């Protein structure tokens, strides 16, 4: 891959940067003709409303048409919804920053609506902010497997074992879902891969007329960003990887799910300390006198709900032990979700209470969303087959990590998945420019610190890593750590990273 000469950058940052407010005068990055195949220009227009979100003034949307199979550019095409929020300071513009959403299955259009204003302010207008809805998501081309409604709840898609640890029902449901996807999903569903998201992003870069882009990828999006930089090292200016999983190509997706068990165990003490704090007394949310008593209380309640599910305020949807465990898994992503979880626990303990599970737990997903959730994790890598010992691994996981009750080790439709060819995930290496900044919490329930260290090791001298002394998932502009936010913003604006891996106190 040819290395393109980087243009000189003239930059001054005000003293306010130390307080997290950046102002800069930037000479924009000079970009010549786009690299890669020619792509038609985009036709930008207003974005459709985003439910529950105020779309920032100036955010625009368009449709990018890309090959269904990039190896056959003259064949069928699919549509990818794209969005941009132009800089509000044209004189300070450096270039384009791709905001890559997580999931798999999150919408970039929504992500930019939610984070665009804060990101534009944090980077002092240095970038046009650009994102997309990956294939299968939002307004992009979608597909469905015709999964029955009963199998389209988060509780079934996450493949929780039965209360006694049995995986018989999970196995049958997984087999059924994989067969439906093979029969009904077609080539579009099989195209929902990391490799195709990377290829679509590169088409988007070309359509924008940019030779290089900077990238902020979060969660699964950080893996997409790392693969993009591995495949196109000369087309990346600055790369931020936020909350990153283990990039081992033999464990992509499969390993990420398995890692949620230790992730939850490492993160739970933060919730326990919060729930035992005397400050919760006045709020009616204190669960125990001591942090060490919160986990036994939670596990006892979950086992009771296994035996006797409780009528909830959602007709036909009782609160089960596994539903409570999934509510915990969701809440561990952010301290802001601790209070709703404590209210759910309190209501479940009350003999007269009617717990209120979250909409994510109470309602089935649309077929397209459920199908995408399954396909995106199955298509990238071959998972262990159904006869590979799932029951044994689930039993061991339930003992070692009781909070997740074996779910991360359980069988999924991926064990029965049909492939057109052998999937070949990209191996992340230390070959490429030293232009990567990682940011990671110490107690991440979804992408634990140990997995992020493996990404850090794979990148070698290409990267620096900022470790944030707190829990949660999604650190930059997400969990309220001013030190971590400042380091990432400084890097995006000035290109300066810490000289070595560093640590941010809470």
Secondary structure, DSSP 8 states (H G I E B T S, - for coil): ----------EEE-GGGGGT---EEE------S-SSS-------EE---BTTB---TTEEEEEEEEESSTTSTTS-EEEEEEEEE--S-GGG--EEEEEE--TTT-BHHHHHHHHHHHHHHHTTT-EEEEEEB-TTSTTS--------GGG-SHHHHTT---TTS--HHHHHHHHHHHHHHHHHTHHHHHT-SHHHHHHHHHHHHHHTT-S-EEEEEETHHHHHHHHHHHH-GGGEEEEEEES-----TTTTTHHHHHTHHHHHHHHHHHHHHHHHSGGGTTTT----SSTHHHHHHHHHHHHHHHHS-B--SSTT--B-HHHHHHHHHHHTT-GGGHHHHHHHHHHHHSTT------HHHHS---HHHHHHHHHHHHSSS----TTS-HHHHHHHHHHH-TTTTTGGGS--GGGG---SS--------S-S-S-EEEEEEEE-SSS-HHHHHHHHHHHGGGEEEEEEEEE-S--TTTS--HHHHHHHHHHHHH----SS-EEE--
